[in-house]
Amino acid sequence: MATVTSRRTGLPPLTAMAASVLGAALLGACRSSDPAATPTAPRVICGTLTCAEVALDLGADNVIAWTPIALDERYSLIADRLVGRDIAPPDAEGMAAFRPTLVVTASFSRPETLTQLERLGIPSVRLPSPETLDDIWDAVGVLGDVLERKADAAALIGRAKSRLDALTRQVPLIGGRKPRVLAWFDGTAPAARTTVDLAISAAGFQNATSGDGWVTLDAERVVAAAPDVVVLSKSPGAIERLRENPALARWVDGGGKVILIPGPLLGTTSHQLVDLAENLQAELRSALSTQAPP
């Protein structure tokens, strides 16, 4: 089984390896006894949310099963677009029942699942961890190859980059500087090398959370980070719950801004991060233009 990993590991470029895996999958799908047989479209299982988000926007019609999280409206932007679609089981034997010729996995996929896929002779393509924008563009390019939508993938990347360029020209400043933004999820916050951090930076803001990955952050440390804006996942009573903490209530009363972003948008791991960046910028601009009540 061939596995595609990040280009920073020193392996060949992602798209080249994906093409190799795809070629093997297509050859395996041919009937060797038929001299006129031609490759057929791969039967793909999207085992990651990234794959699901990209596949839908590329108009791919050869995905036969989808990761369960993509059909969960609490976490997925595309759940309503996948109603009635088949859910991919988490185990390799369950996936094998769909007779896939290719399974898209992630850097965090369970090692035992990958090992079992190999034993079953099912090729897989592992997408890079989305720690940089280039990782996201790489993933879209790989999926364009394996889903046979290479030109569409290139166009999708081009549109996303153009939208990001537009964001850099309209950043709302605070006192002539970039706003300090902190996204907070009941005790944890995304720092560097997370998709939320990428969106904060793409929107033209500075992430007030230091460190790498998801870090533990209590209310006192949120205030100590001196953010201009705190981002919360949008839910009924979110701001009221924030104010239950005295330190955070004083921060809000002192002029701190709170903006609410839909949870599924905060959880995107694909090109739809551009939607998150645009939403962050629009919500912050609205918050800055709203005067606090007397």
C-alpha positions as CSV (number, residue, x, y, z in Angstrom):
1,M,0.0,0.0,0.0
2,A,1.3,3.5,-0.8
3,T,0.7,6.3,1.6
4,V,1.1,10.0,0.9
5,T,2.5,12.2,3.6
6,S,3.5,15.8,3.9
7,R,6.1,17.2,1.5
8,R,8.1,18.4,4.5
9,T,9.0,14.8,5.5
10,G,11.5,14.6,2.6
11,L,9.3,12.3,0.5
12,P,8.4,13.1,-3.1
13,P,5.8,15.8,-3.6
14,L,2.3,15.0,-2.5
15,T,0.7,15.3,-6.0
16,A,3.3,13.0,-7.6
17,M,2.8,10.3,-5.0
18,A,-1.0,10.7,-5.2
19,A,-0.8,10.1,-8.9
20,S,1.3,7.0,-8.3
21,V,-1.3,5.6,-5.8
22,L,-4.2,6.6,-8.1
23,G,-2.5,4.8,-11.0
24,A,-2.2,1.7,-9.1
25,A,-5.8,1.9,-7.9
26,L,-7.0,2.4,-11.5
27,L,-5.0,-0.5,-12.8
28,G,-6.3,-2.7,-10.1
29,A,-9.9,-1.8,-11.1
30,C,-9.3,-3.0,-14.7
31,R,-10.2,-6.5,-15.8
32,S,-6.9,-8.1,-16.6
33,S,-8.6,-10.8,-18.7
34,D,-10.1,-8.2,-21.1
35,P,-7.4,-6.8,-23.4
36,A,-9.7,-3.9,-24.2
37,A,-10.2,-3.0,-20.6
38,T,-9.6,0.7,-19.7
39,P,-9.2,2.2,-16.2
40,T,-12.4,3.1,-14.4
41,A,-12.9,5.9,-12.0
42,P,-11.6,5.1,-8.5
43,R,-14.1,4.2,-5.8
44,V,-13.1,6.6,-3.0
45,I,-13.9,6.7,0.7
46,C,-13.5,10.1,2.2
47,G,-12.2,9.2,5.6
48,T,-11.6,12.8,6.6
49,L,-13.6,16.0,6.9
50,T,-11.1,17.7,4.6
51,C,-11.7,15.2,1.9
52,A,-15.5,15.5,2.3
53,E,-15.4,19.3,2.1
54,V,-13.2,19.4,-0.9
55,A,-14.9,16.5,-2.8
56,L,-18.3,18.3,-2.6
57,D,-17.0,21.6,-3.9
58,L,-15.1,19.8,-6.7
59,G,-18.3,18.1,-7.7
60,A,-16.8,14.6,-7.4
61,D,-19.2,11.8,-8.2
62,N,-17.0,8.8,-7.2
63,V,-17.0,9.1,-3.4
64,I,-18.8,6.0,-2.2
65,A,-18.8,6.7,1.6
66,W,-18.1,9.7,3.9
67,T,-16.6,10.1,7.3
68,P,-19.3,10.2,10.0
69,I,-18.2,13.7,11.3
70,A,-19.1,15.2,7.8
71,L,-22.7,14.2,8.4
72,D,-22.9,15.6,11.9
73,E,-24.4,19.1,11.8
74,R,-22.7,20.0,15.1
75,Y,-19.3,19.9,13.5
76,S,-19.7,19.9,9.8
77,L,-20.5,22.8,7.4
78,I,-21.7,20.2,4.8
79,A,-23.9,17.9,6.8
80,D,-27.1,19.2,5.0
81,R,-25.5,18.4,1.7
82,L,-24.8,14.8,2.6
83,V,-28.2,13.8,3.8
84,G,-28.9,10.2,2.6
85,R,-25.2,9.5,1.7
86,D,-23.4,6.4,3.0
87,I,-21.3,6.7,6.2
88,A,-17.9,5.1,6.2
89,P,-17.3,2.7,9.1
90,P,-14.2,3.6,11.3
91,D,-12.6,0.2,10.8
92,A,-10.8,-1.1,7.7
93,E,-13.0,-4.2,7.4
94,G,-16.1,-2.1,7.4
95,M,-14.6,0.1,4.7
96,A,-13.7,-3.0,2.7
97,A,-17.4,-3.9,2.5
98,F,-17.8,-0.9,0.2
99,R,-15.2,-2.3,-2.2
100,P,-13.2,0.9,-2.4
101,T,-10.2,1.3,-4.6
102,L,-8.8,4.2,-2.5
103,V,-9.3,5.5,1.0
104,V,-8.4,9.1,1.9
105,T,-6.9,9.2,5.5
106,A,-5.3,11.9,7.7
107,S,-2.2,12.4,9.7
108,F,-4.2,11.6,12.8
109,S,-5.9,8.4,11.4
110,R,-5.5,5.4,13.7
111,P,-2.4,3.4,12.9
112,E,-4.2,0.1,13.3
113,T,-6.7,1.2,10.6
114,L,-3.9,2.1,8.2
115,T,-2.2,-1.2,8.9
116,Q,-5.4,-3.2,8.3
117,L,-6.1,-1.3,5.1
118,E,-2.6,-2.4,3.9
119,R,-3.2,-6.0,4.9
120,L,-6.5,-5.9,2.9
121,G,-4.7,-4.6,-0.1
122,I,-6.6,-1.3,-0.2
123,P,-4.5,1.7,-1.2
124,S,-4.7,4.9,0.9
125,V,-3.7,8.5,0.5
126,R,-2.8,10.3,3.7
127,L,-3.4,14.1,3.7
128,P,-1.0,16.4,5.4
129,S,-1.8,17.9,8.8
130,P,-3.3,21.4,8.0
131,E,-0.7,23.4,9.9
132,T,0.0,26.0,7.1
133,L,-1.9,27.3,4.2
134,D,0.4,25.4,1.9
135,D,-0.7,22.2,3.6
136,I,-4.3,23.0,2.7
137,W,-3.5,23.8,-0.9
138,D,-1.4,20.6,-1.1
139,A,-4.4,18.6,0.2
140,V,-6.8,20.2,-2.3
141,G,-4.3,19.4,-5.1
142,V,-4.0,15.8,-4.0
143,L,-7.7,15.4,-3.8
144,G,-8.0,16.9,-7.3
145,D,-5.8,14.1,-8.5
146,V,-7.4,11.2,-6.8
147,L,-11.0,12.4,-7.5
148,E,-10.1,13.1,-11.1
149,R,-10.9,16.9,-10.8
150,K,-7.4,18.3,-11.2
151,A,-8.4,21.4,-13.2
152,D,-11.3,22.1,-10.8
153,A,-8.9,21.8,-7.8
154,A,-6.5,24.3,-9.4
155,A,-9.3,26.7,-10.0
156,L,-10.6,26.2,-6.4
157,I,-7.1,27.0,-5.0
158,G,-6.9,30.1,-7.3
159,R,-10.2,31.5,-6.1
160,A,-9.3,30.9,-2.4
161,K,-6.0,32.7,-2.7
162,S,-7.7,35.6,-4.5
163,R,-10.2,35.9,-1.7
164,L,-7.4,35.9,0.9
165,D,-5.5,38.6,-1.0
166,A,-8.6,40.7,-0.8
167,L,-8.8,40.3,2.9
168,T,-5.3,41.7,3.4
169,R,-6.4,44.9,1.8
170,Q,-9.3,45.6,4.2
171,V,-8.1,44.7,7.7
172,P,-10.0,46.7,10.4
173,L,-7.3,48.1,12.7
174,I,-7.4,49.1,16.3
175,G,-5.3,52.2,17.1
176,G,-3.4,51.7,13.9
177,R,-2.4,48.1,14.7
178,K,-3.7,44.6,14.0
179,P,-6.4,43.5,16.4
180,R,-5.3,40.9,19.0
181,V,-7.8,38.0,18.7
182,L,-8.2,35.0,21.1
183,A,-10.5,32.1,20.3
184,W,-11.7,30.4,23.4
185,F,-13.5,27.1,23.9
186,D,-14.3,26.6,27.6
187,G,-10.8,26.3,28.8
188,T,-8.8,25.6,25.6
189,A,-7.6,27.9,22.8
190,P,-6.0,27.4,19.4
191,A,-2.4,28.7,19.1
192,A,0.1,28.3,16.2
193,R,-0.2,25.4,13.8
194,T,-4.0,25.1,14.1
195,T,-6.5,26.0,11.4
196,V,-8.2,28.6,13.6
197,D,-4.8,30.3,13.9
198,L,-4.4,30.2,10.2
199,A,-7.8,31.9,9.7
200,I,-7.0,34.5,12.4
201,S,-3.8,35.4,10.5
202,A,-5.4,35.3,7.1
203,A,-8.0,37.7,8.3
204,G,-5.2,40.1,9.2
205,F,-5.3,39.7,12.9
206,Q,-2.8,38.6,15.6
207,N,-3.5,35.5,17.6
208,A,-3.2,36.5,21.3
209,T,-2.7,32.9,22.3
210,S,0.9,31.8,22.4
211,G,2.3,28.4,22.0
212,D,1.6,25.6,19.5
213,G,-1.5,23.5,18.9
214,W,-4.4,23.6,21.4
215,V,-3.4,25.0,24.7
216,T,-5.1,25.0,28.1
217,L,-6.3,28.5,29.0
218,D,-8.3,29.5,32.1
219,A,-10.3,32.7,32.3
220,E,-7.5,34.6,34.2
221,R,-5.0,33.7,31.5
222,V,-7.5,34.8,28.8
223,V,-7.6,38.3,30.4
224,A,-3.8,38.3,30.9
225,A,-3.3,37.7,27.2
226,A,-4.9,41.2,26.7
227,P,-7.0,40.3,23.6
228,D,-9.0,43.0,21.9
229,V,-11.5,40.4,20.9
230,V,-12.5,37.0,22.2
231,V,-14.1,34.5,19.7
232,L,-16.6,32.0,20.9
233,S,-18.5,29.2,19.2
234,K,-21.9,30.5,18.5
235,S,-24.6,28.9,20.8
236,P,-27.5,30.1,22.9
237,G,-26.2,31.9,26.0
238,A,-22.6,31.8,25.0
239,I,-21.9,35.4,26.0
240,E,-23.9,35.0,29.2
241,R,-21.8,32.0,30.2
242,L,-18.6,33.9,29.5
243,R,-19.8,36.7,31.9
244,E,-20.4,34.2,34.7
245,N,-16.6,34.4,35.3
246,P,-15.9,37.7,37.2
247,A,-12.6,38.3,35.5
248,L,-14.1,37.9,32.0
249,A,-17.2,40.0,33.0
250,R,-14.8,42.9,34.0
251,W,-12.9,42.5,30.7
252,V,-16.1,42.8,28.7
253,D,-17.3,45.8,30.8
254,G,-13.9,47.4,30.2
255,G,-14.5,47.4,26.5
256,G,-13.5,43.9,25.5
257,K,-15.3,42.6,22.4
258,V,-16.9,39.2,21.9
259,I,-17.8,37.8,18.5
260,L,-19.7,34.6,17.8
261,I,-18.7,32.2,15.0
262,P,-20.7,29.0,14.1
263,G,-18.9,26.0,15.5
264,P,-18.8,24.0,12.2
265,L,-17.1,27.0,10.5
266,L,-14.5,27.1,13.3
267,G,-13.9,23.4,12.7
268,T,-13.2,23.5,9.0
269,T,-10.0,21.9,7.8
270,S,-10.1,22.7,4.1
271,H,-10.2,25.6,1.7
272,Q,-13.3,26.7,3.5
273,L,-10.9,28.2,6.0
274,V,-11.2,31.2,3.7
275,D,-14.9,31.4,4.7
276,L,-13.8,31.4,8.3
277,A,-11.3,34.2,7.8
278,E,-13.9,36.3,6.0
279,N,-16.4,35.7,8.7
280,L,-13.9,36.7,11.4
281,Q,-13.1,39.9,9.6
282,A,-16.8,40.8,9.0
283,E,-17.8,40.1,12.6
284,L,-14.9,42.0,14.1
285,R,-15.7,45.0,11.8
286,S,-19.3,44.9,13.0
287,A,-18.2,44.6,16.7
288,L,-15.8,47.6,16.4
289,S,-18.5,49.7,14.8
290,T,-21.0,49.0,17.6
291,Q,-20.9,51.4,20.5
292,A,-21.1,50.0,24.0
293,P,-24.4,51.0,25.7
294,P,-24.1,53.9,28.2
